[in-house]
């Protein structure tokens, strides 16, 4: 089942609103996940631990994570999926748009296998 982990650049308000609007969705924030102990950690560590928990990372980081995923593919390292958000599509402060887009993705893809899957979040 598709479960999300929002990176530190996405407000916890998005997770709060998504859980109210989409009953059954599992959406955690880096701020609260495992007591916030992974804030400011490397992408490598966060993705690795998220995979252990079966969490698909939602991130605006289009600079470093794609490079890391390429390296992981070459090394045969698996992850639990990444959902990229482009600031030009959905700004970080656009909470309602993020909630709708994440909820729409969850409703349509929640039963899919997210192992090593990478998608861009779309505005709905």
Helices and strands as residue ranges (DSSP letters): E 3-6, H 12-21, E 26-29, G 33-36, H 43-52, E 56-59, H 65-75, E 82-84, H 95-109, E 118-120
